[in-house]
Amino acid sequence: MDLEVRGQACLVVGGARGIGYATAEVLAREGAAVALADIDGAAAAASAQRLAAASGAKVVGLKVDVTNLEEVRRLVADAEATIGPLSILINSAAVLDDKLFVDSQPSDWKRMIDVCLFGPMNMIHTVLPGMMERRYGRIVCLASDSARMGQARLSYYAAAKGGVVALVKSIAQEVGTSGVTLNILSPGATNTELRAEREAKMRADMGEEKYARRQKTVLRMYPTGRLGEPDDIASAISFLVSKRASWITGQVLSVNGGFAMP
Ligand SMILES: NC(=O)c1ccc[n+]([C@@H]2O[C@H](COP(=O)([O-])OP(=O)(O)OC[C@H]3O[C@@H](n4cnc5c(N)ncnc54)[C@H](O)[C@@H]3O)[C@@H](O)[C@H]2O)c1
């Protein structure tokens, strides 16, 4: 199926690695021009270079901290000056903080809400007016099944992601006739650097035996018998940001190997 993204300008925030990068790979292969933005500017630049060489598409790497509205405005201006008016925005940037709520501090909650909720707000608020004026746009925000199911040790991450779900559904209602769609992609556990970093910490804290037992328990929660790979998520996002998905808005699509089926 032709996704019809050829020639479109696509901004992937948190795109230096992981799910964001995997999605950029699909879209660049389909002929979209891509800006990869990340707080790690050097990684964004290196990833952009790699993707441009592999796909032949126009790809740029830009630095941004999504918590800073001024930086976000500069990012969007720079991206549009380089790859053209944006028609696709993917918000993939996030941080994790593995902690019991009782052990956490207000500064932990603030950092999480800043990145995972204010980040998407800053991005959507900056990009949306142009998309509405041009009467076309596709926005996908990454949430998490932890927002739907709750997840011990990830309470304020789950809360921030729940906020993103409510935000996206509400804006989708406000701009329904504008040609801009907004949706949520909610992944289950996916093998990215973010997950690997959390797992490494858990392994060190628990010791080998307990960690191996935990791994088996986690896997049993996935009816498909495996965890996700970035490409599993990227395929679904790429469909949601395509012209083919013009009658899908305000939806939460879980791509999770059957982990949650509510
Ligand atoms: N991997 C999983 O198991 C999983 C599960 C559920 C949801 N998700 C969600 O999917 C999305 C992608 O996750 P991933 O696993 O690919 O993560 P990742 O850590 O591999 O990629 C996220 C990127 O965001 C960047 N980033 C962090 N803070 C930033 C900031 N302030 N400004 C700009 N960029 C910033 C990081 O540098 C990183 O490159 C996230 O929103 C995450 O919450 C992931």
The ligand as a Tripos MOL2 file, in Angstrom:
@<TRIPOS>MOLECULE
LIG
   44    48     1     0     0
SMALL
NO_CHARGES

@<TRIPOS>ATOM
      1 N1         10.2030    1.3730   24.5530 N.am      1 LIG1
      2 C1          9.1250    1.0550   25.2130 C.2       1 LIG1
      3 O1          8.9950   -0.0400   25.7890 O.2       1 LIG1
      4 C2          7.9550    2.0260   25.2770 C.ar      1 LIG1
      5 C3          6.7620    1.5630   25.8250 C.ar      1 LIG1
      6 C4          5.6860    2.4350   25.9060 C.ar      1 LIG1
      7 C5          5.8120    3.7290   25.4320 C.ar      1 LIG1
      8 N2          6.9870    4.1520   24.8920 N.ar      1 LIG1
      9 C6          7.0440    5.5300   24.4270 C.3       1 LIG1
     10 O2          7.5060    5.5690   23.0860 O.3       1 LIG1
     11 C7          8.2830    6.7440   22.8680 C.3       1 LIG1
     12 C8          9.6430    6.3780   22.3160 C.3       1 LIG1
     13 O3         10.2960    5.5650   23.2530 O.3       1 LIG1
     14 P1         11.7050    4.8870   22.9490 P.3       1 LIG1
     15 O4         11.7090    3.6220   23.7000 O.co2     1 LIG1
     16 O5         11.9720    4.9120   21.5060 O.co2     1 LIG1
     17 O6         12.6570    5.9130   23.7280 O.3       1 LIG1
     18 P2         14.1900    6.3550   23.4600 P.3       1 LIG1
     19 O7         14.7580    6.8040   24.7720 O.co2     1 LIG1
     20 O8         14.9220    5.3090   22.7210 O.co2     1 LIG1
     21 O9         13.9760    7.6380   22.5390 O.3       1 LIG1
     22 C9         13.4640    8.8140   23.0930 C.3       1 LIG1
     23 C10        14.3070    9.9930   22.6460 C.3       1 LIG1
     24 O10        13.7690   11.1710   23.2780 O.3       1 LIG1
     25 C11        14.8500   12.0400   23.5270 C.3       1 LIG1
     26 N3         14.4940   13.0260   24.5590 N.ar      1 LIG1
     27 C12        14.3910   12.8430   25.8920 C.ar      1 LIG1
     28 N4         14.1000   14.0020   26.5030 N.ar      1 LIG1
     29 C13        13.9870   14.9460   25.5300 C.ar      1 LIG1
     30 C14        13.6980   16.3370   25.5200 C.ar      1 LIG1
     31 N5         13.4830   17.0100   26.6700 N.pl3     1 LIG1
     32 N6         13.6640   17.0020   24.3450 N.ar      1 LIG1
     33 C15        13.9020   16.3390   23.1830 C.ar      1 LIG1
     34 N7         14.1870   15.0170   23.1130 N.ar      1 LIG1
     35 C16        14.2260   14.3260   24.2800 C.ar      1 LIG1
     36 C17        15.9740   11.1170   23.9770 C.3       1 LIG1
     37 O11        17.2440   11.7510   23.8550 O.3       1 LIG1
     38 C18        15.7800    9.9260   23.0350 C.3       1 LIG1
     39 O12        16.5970   10.0250   21.8840 O.3       1 LIG1
     40 C19         8.3560    7.4740   24.2130 C.3       1 LIG1
     41 O13         7.3680    8.4870   24.2430 O.3       1 LIG1
     42 C20         8.0270    6.3830   25.2190 C.3       1 LIG1
     43 O14         7.4510    6.9040   26.3940 O.3       1 LIG1
     44 C21         8.0560    3.3270   24.8060 C.ar      1 LIG1
@<TRIPOS>BOND
     1     1     2 1
     2     2     3 2
     3     2     4 1
     4     4     5 ar
     5     4    44 ar
     6     5     6 ar
     7     6     7 ar
     8     7     8 ar
     9     8     9 1
    10     8    44 ar
    11     9    10 1
    12     9    42 1
    13    10    11 1
    14    11    12 1
    15    11    40 1
    16    12    13 1
    17    13    14 1
    18    14    15 2
    19    14    16 1
    20    14    17 1
    21    17    18 1
    22    18    19 2
    23    18    20 1
    24    18    21 1
    25    21    22 1
    26    22    23 1
    27    23    24 1
    28    23    38 1
    29    24    25 1
    30    25    26 1
    31    25    36 1
    32    26    27 ar
    33    26    35 ar
    34    27    28 ar
    35    28    29 ar
    36    29    30 ar
    37    29    35 ar
    38    30    31 1
    39    30    32 ar
    40    32    33 ar
    41    33    34 ar
    42    34    35 ar
    43    36    37 1
    44    36    38 1
    45    38    39 1
    46    40    41 1
    47    40    42 1
    48    42    43 1
@<TRIPOS>SUBSTRUCTURE
     1 LIG1         1 GROUP 0 **** ****
